[in-house]
Amino acid sequence: MIRPSRLFWKLFLAFWLATSLTFLVGLAILLLGRFFPGDPQIGTVFFNTQHVIERFGVDAGKPLLTVWADDLHGKQVGLYDQQGRLLAGNPVPAGGYSLAVTAADGQVVTLRAPEDPGSPEGKGPSHAIPLLVGTVMSALFSGYLAYYLVWPLVHLRRAMRNVAEGRFDTRVKPIMGRRRDEIVDLAEDCDRMATQLKLLVDAQQDLLHDISHELRSPLTRMRAAIGLLLQDPDRLEMLGRIERESERIDTLIEELLTLARVQGRPESLGSERLDVIELLADIVEDAQFEAGIKGCQVILAAPTTFVSQVNGELLYRCFENVVRNAVRYTAPATQVCVTATTGEPWDWLHVRITDRGPGVEPHRLRSIFTPFERGAEQAQAGFGLGLAIAQRAVEMHGGQIVASNGAEGGLIVDIALPRKA
């Protein structure tokens, strides 16, 4: 069930107040009308008695005045014969309003009232006033509500048009003043959306700049190697240079495609039931071969199983990038430790990868997950895309990845993944 919102209560109270005020004003006008000529109460008694006498005779009209005499609260309506004798009702002083009535049997009698009770239809003016007042008040409240709802929407529409035209510095909430309701919440979301779009566009521009820079370097070296090879066909070592640069470009393109996939829609990627511990064991086994060249070891300490519904390819790239990064920077003849534990209360898998390398400057611990982010001394080591891919892959699985420096040196990367059915 949806709970009533602040805007709902504002609209409800406004309509309820308008209806209540209309009713109270109309009631007040009717009550005040009793003290003026054309009182609808006297008119009702007067003209109903006239109609009864004309249709059924004088004897039928007398009881009406007798019954209603107590309800008139001292207001006088009397029935007289042609000789001026009071037949029914209250005595009325001479000089008031009188009306000759011909009864059904032909007898002529006179109905008297102190003042003109109004025409039979003439109750109209006193009844039309409350209707007119209600109409005016409803129009005023409707106009106020229409303005109250429309003006912020006009600003929102103008802001959305500005954002669509690329002016991401547009903000709507400051225009709303001290207003507090769902429209202000919508304005905050629009401002947040504009900010996020600006960040995404800036990031896209930076990414395109970095890609062009990363592609330009190997292409320049390939062009130079080809030029030297054309000048001297016997320099076959240039073929090796061309092959290495081609592989470098191929690797960059593959990582860019992977990054584009993980930055797309998560729901577009498939998933499967997979033992994450078994996946880690395969990665550690492959990394051990590379670590052996440096005289290092990659050690895995993990529980037996952790089965979850995941995208195996992305998780493999995630753990492989982090572990290979640790192997690359760890000092020779040291160990890279991969430790996995499960958190029973939340059913999460916690993986920690620790190396014995130089670590990372504290101010770069968060930025290392940004595409093409590399230190000054690491300019030739990879493309800076591995950790960016790892972060997005973990986030797509509802997890978290954090980097920190170890107390005894080296980099620690903690990855937390929830179990999904």
C-alpha positions in Angstrom: 0.0 0.0 0.0 1.3 3.5 -1.0 1.6 5.9 1.9 0.1 9.3 1.5 2.8 11.8 0.5 3.3 15.4 1.4 1.9 16.6 -1.9 -1.2 14.4 -1.3 -1.9 16.0 2.0 -1.4 19.5 0.6 -3.9 18.9 -2.1 -6.3 17.0 0.2 -6.3 19.8 2.8 -6.6 22.5 0.2 -9.7 20.9 -1.4 -11.2 20.1 2.0 -10.7 23.6 3.2 -12.2 25.1 0.0 -15.3 22.8 0.3 -15.7 23.6 4.1 -15.4 27.3 3.6 -17.9 27.2 0.7 -20.4 25.3 2.9 -19.9 27.6 5.9 -20.2 30.8 3.8 -23.3 29.5 2.1 -24.8 28.5 5.5 -24.0 31.9 6.9 -25.7 33.6 4.0 -28.8 31.5 4.4 -28.9 32.3 8.2 -28.4 36.0 7.6 -31.1 35.9 4.9 -33.7 35.2 7.6 -33.5 38.8 8.8 -34.1 40.4 5.4 -37.2 40.7 3.2 -38.0 37.6 1.1 -37.2 35.2 4.0 -37.4 31.8 2.5 -39.0 30.3 5.6 -42.0 32.7 5.6 -42.2 32.4 1.8 -42.4 28.6 2.1 -45.2 28.7 4.6 -47.0 31.5 2.8 -47.0 30.1 -0.7 -47.5 26.4 0.3 -50.6 27.5 2.2 -51.8 29.4 -0.9 -51.4 26.4 -3.1 -53.2 24.1 -0.7 -56.1 26.5 -0.3 -56.4 27.0 -4.1 -56.4 23.2 -4.7 -58.2 21.7 -1.6 -60.0 24.6 0.1 -59.7 26.8 3.1 -60.2 24.0 5.7 -57.2 22.2 4.2 -55.0 25.3 4.5 -55.8 26.1 8.1 -53.9 23.2 9.6 -50.7 24.2 7.8 -50.6 27.6 9.5 -51.4 25.9 12.8 -48.7 23.3 12.5 -46.0 25.7 11.2 -46.8 28.6 13.6 -44.4 27.3 16.2 -41.6 26.9 13.5 -41.8 30.5 12.4 -40.2 31.7 15.7 -42.5 34.7 16.0 -42.7 35.5 12.3 -46.4 36.2 11.5 -48.4 34.7 8.7 -52.2 34.9 9.0 -55.3 33.8 7.1 -58.3 36.2 7.0 -61.8 36.0 5.5 -63.4 38.8 3.6 -64.7 40.5 6.8 -61.1 40.7 8.1 -61.5 37.9 10.7 -58.5 35.7 11.5 -59.1 32.2 10.4 -55.7 30.6 11.2 -52.1 31.5 11.9 -50.8 34.5 13.8 -52.4 38.0 13.7 -50.7 40.4 11.3 -50.9 44.1 11.7 -52.6 46.1 9.0 -50.3 47.6 6.3 -48.3 44.5 5.7 -48.3 42.3 2.6 -51.6 40.6 1.7 -52.6 38.3 -1.1 -56.2 37.4 -2.1 -56.6 33.7 -2.6 -59.6 32.0 -4.3 -60.2 28.6 -2.7 -61.3 25.5 -4.5 -64.9 26.0 -3.4 -64.9 29.6 -4.7 -64.5 31.2 -1.3 -62.1 34.2 -1.3 -59.7 34.6 1.6 -56.6 36.7 2.3 -53.1 35.7 3.4 -51.2 38.3 5.3 -47.5 38.7 6.2 -45.6 41.6 7.8 -43.5 42.0 4.6 -43.2 40.6 1.1 -42.1 37.0 1.4 -40.9 37.0 -2.2 -42.3 35.3 -5.3 -42.8 31.5 -5.4 -39.8 31.2 -7.6 -38.3 34.2 -5.8 -36.5 32.1 -3.4 -34.1 32.2 -6.2 -31.9 35.1 -5.2 -31.2 33.8 -1.7 -30.3 30.4 -3.0 -28.2 31.7 -5.9 -25.9 33.7 -3.6 -24.4 30.6 -1.9 -24.0 29.0 -5.3 -22.2 32.1 -6.7 -20.0 32.3 -3.6 -19.1 28.6 -3.9 -18.2 29.1 -7.5 -16.0 32.1 -6.9 -14.2 30.4 -4.0 -13.7 27.2 -5.9 -12.3 29.2 -8.8 -9.9 31.0 -6.4 -8.7 27.8 -4.8 -8.4 26.0 -8.2 -6.3 28.9 -9.6 -4.0 28.9 -6.6 -3.5 25.1 -6.8 -3.0 25.3 -10.5 -0.3 27.9 -10.0 1.2 26.0 -7.1 1.6 22.9 -9.2 2.4 24.3 -12.6 5.1 26.9 -11.9 7.7 24.4 -10.6 6.9 22.1 -13.5 7.6 24.9 -15.9 11.0 25.4 -14.3 11.6 21.7 -14.4 10.7 21.6 -18.1 13.0 24.5 -18.9 15.8 22.8 -16.9 15.4 19.5 -18.8 15.5 21.4 -22.1 18.8 23.1 -21.0 20.3 19.7 -20.0 19.2 18.2 -23.3 21.1 21.0 -25.0 24.2 20.2 -23.1 24.1 22.9 -20.4 24.7 20.6 -17.4 25.3 23.4 -15.0 21.5 24.0 -14.8 20.0 23.7 -11.3 16.3 23.7 -10.3 16.2 23.2 -6.6 17.4 26.7 -5.6 14.4 28.2 -7.5 12.0 26.2 -5.3 12.8 28.3 -2.2 11.6 26.8 1.0 9.0 24.5 -0.6 9.1 20.9 0.7 7.2 18.2 -1.2 7.7 15.5 -4.0 8.2 18.2 -6.6 11.2 19.5 -4.7 12.5 15.9 -4.5 12.0 15.6 -8.2 14.0 18.8 -8.6 16.8 17.4 -6.5 16.9 14.2 -8.7 17.0 16.4 -11.8 19.9 18.4 -10.4 21.7 15.1 -9.4 21.0 13.7 -12.9 22.6 16.9 -14.5 25.6 16.6 -12.3 26.0 12.9 -13.1 25.6 13.5 -16.8 28.3 16.2 -16.6 30.6 13.8 -14.8 29.9 11.1 -17.4 30.5 13.4 -20.4 33.7 14.7 -18.8 34.8 11.1 -18.2 34.0 10.2 -21.7 36.0 13.1 -23.1 38.9 12.1 -20.9 38.6 8.5 -21.9 38.6 9.4 -25.6 41.7 11.5 -25.0 43.4 8.7 -23.2 42.5 6.1 -25.8 43.8 8.3 -28.6 47.0 8.8 -26.7 47.5 5.1 -25.9 46.9 4.2 -29.6 49.1 6.9 -31.0 52.2 5.7 -29.2 52.3 2.1 -30.6 51.2 3.3 -34.0 54.0 5.8 -34.1 56.5 3.1 -33.2 55.1 0.7 -35.8 55.3 3.5 -38.4 58.9 4.1 -37.5 59.7 0.4 -37.6 58.1 0.0 -41.0 60.0 3.1 -42.3 63.3 1.6 -41.2 62.4 -1.8 -42.6 61.6 -0.2 -46.0 64.9 1.6 -46.0 66.8 -1.5 -45.0 65.0 -4.8 -45.7 67.7 -6.8 -43.9 66.8 -5.3 -40.5 64.5 -8.2 -39.6 64.4 -7.2 -35.9 61.9 -4.5 -37.0 59.4 -7.2 -37.7 59.6 -8.2 -34.0 59.0 -4.6 -33.0 56.0 -4.4 -35.4 54.6 -7.7 -34.0 54.9 -6.5 -30.3 53.2 -3.2 -31.1 50.4 -5.0 -32.9 49.9 -7.3 -29.9 49.9 -4.2 -27.7 47.2 -2.6 -29.8 45.2 -5.8 -29.8 45.4 -6.1 -26.0 44.3 -2.5 -25.6 41.3 -3.0 -27.9 40.3 -6.1 -26.0 40.4 -4.4 -22.6 38.5 -1.4 -24.0 35.8 -3.7 -25.3 35.6 -5.4 -21.9 35.4 -2.0 -20.1 32.6 -1.0 -22.5 30.7 -4.2 -21.6 31.0 -3.8 -17.9 30.0 -0.1 -18.2 26.9 -1.0 -20.1 23.6 -2.4 -18.7 24.2 -5.1 -16.1 20.9 -6.8 -17.0 22.2 -7.4 -20.6 24.9 -9.8 -19.3 24.2 -13.4 -18.6 24.9 -15.3 -15.4 25.4 -18.9 -14.3 25.8 -20.9 -11.1 29.5 -21.0 -10.5 31.9 -22.0 -7.7 33.9 -18.8 -7.1 36.5 -20.6 -5.1 37.2 -23.0 -8.0 37.5 -19.9 -10.3 40.1 -18.4 -7.9 42.1 -21.7 -7.8 42.3 -21.7 -11.6 43.5 -18.0 -11.6 46.1 -18.7 -8.9 47.4 -21.7 -10.8 47.9 -19.7 -14.0 49.5 -16.8 -12.1 51.9 -19.1 -10.4 53.6 -19.8 -13.8 54.2 -16.1 -14.3 55.3 -15.6 -10.7 57.8 -18.4 -11.0 59.8 -16.4 -13.5 60.5 -13.8 -10.7 61.1 -16.5 -8.1 57.8 -15.6 -6.4 54.9 -17.7 -5.2 51.1 -17.2 -5.3 49.4 -18.8 -2.4 45.6 -19.4 -2.0 43.9 -19.9 1.3 40.2 -20.4 0.8 37.1 -22.4 2.0 35.9 -25.4 0.1 33.2 -23.8 -2.0 31.2 -20.7 -2.5 28.5 -21.2 -5.2 26.7 -18.1 -6.5 24.9 -16.9 -9.6 27.5 -14.8 -11.4 28.9 -13.9 -14.7 31.9 -16.2 -14.8 33.8 -14.3 -17.6 33.7 -10.9 -15.9 34.6 -12.3 -12.4 37.5 -14.2 -14.0 38.8 -11.0 -15.6 38.3 -9.2 -12.3 40.3 -11.6 -10.1 42.9 -12.2 -12.9 43.6 -8.5 -13.3 44.1 -7.9 -9.6 46.2 -11.1 -9.0 48.4 -10.4 -12.1 48.8 -6.8 -11.0 50.0 -8.0 -7.6 52.4 -10.5 -9.3 53.8 -7.7 -11.5 54.6 -5.3 -8.7 55.6 -7.7 -5.9 59.3 -7.8 -5.0 61.3 -10.8 -6.3 61.4 -13.9 -4.1 58.2 -12.8 -2.2 54.7 -14.2 -1.9 51.4 -13.0 -3.2 48.7 -14.1 -0.8 45.1 -14.7 -2.0 42.9 -15.2 1.1 39.2 -16.0 0.9 36.7 -16.1 3.8 33.0 -16.3 4.1 30.8 -14.1 6.3 28.1 -16.3 7.7 25.7 -13.7 9.0 25.5 -11.9 5.5 26.6 -14.9 3.4 29.3 -12.9 1.6 32.7 -13.9 0.2 35.6 -11.7 1.2 38.8 -12.0 -0.9 42.0 -10.3 0.0 45.0 -10.1 -2.4 48.2 -8.9 -0.8 51.6 -8.3 -2.5 55.0 -7.2 -1.3 55.5 -4.4 -3.8 56.1 -0.7 -3.3 52.4 0.0 -2.6 50.5 3.1 -3.9 50.6 6.7 -2.8 47.7 7.3 -0.3 46.1 10.0 -2.5 45.9 7.5 -5.4 44.3 4.6 -3.5 40.9 5.5 -5.0 42.0 6.9 -8.3 43.8 3.6 -9.3 40.4 2.2 -10.3 40.0 5.0 -12.9 40.6 4.0 -16.5 44.2 4.7 -17.7 45.3 5.7 -14.2 49.0 4.8 -13.8 51.8 6.2 -11.7 54.8 8.1 -13.1 57.1 5.1 -12.7 54.5 2.7 -14.2 53.9 4.5 -17.5 55.0 1.4 -19.6 53.3 -1.2 -17.3 49.9 -2.0 -19.0 47.2 0.5 -19.8 45.7 1.2 -16.4 42.4 -0.6 -17.4 42.7 -3.8 -15.3 41.6 -2.3 -12.0 38.9 -0.2 -13.6 37.4 -3.4 -15.2 37.7 -5.2 -11.8 35.8 -2.4 -10.0 33.0 -2.3 -12.4 32.7 -6.1 -12.5 32.5 -6.3 -8.7 29.9 -3.5 -8.5 27.8 -5.2 -11.2 27.6 -8.3 -8.8 26.5 -6.1 -5.9 29.9 -6.2 -4.2 32.7 -3.8 -3.2 36.4 -3.4 -4.0 38.8 -1.3 -1.9 42.6 -0.8 -2.0 44.9 0.0 0.9 48.5 0.0 1.8 49.8 -2.8 4.1 51.5 -2.0 7.4 54.7 -3.7 6.2 54.5 -2.4 2.6 52.8 -3.7 -0.4 49.2 -3.2 -1.7 46.1 -4.9 -0.3 43.0 -5.2 -2.4 39.8 -6.4 -0.6 36.9 -7.7 -2.7 33.5 -8.5 -1.1 30.9 -10.4 -3.1 27.3 -11.4 -2.0 26.0 -14.9 -2.6 23.2 -14.7 -5.2 20.6 -17.5 -5.7 
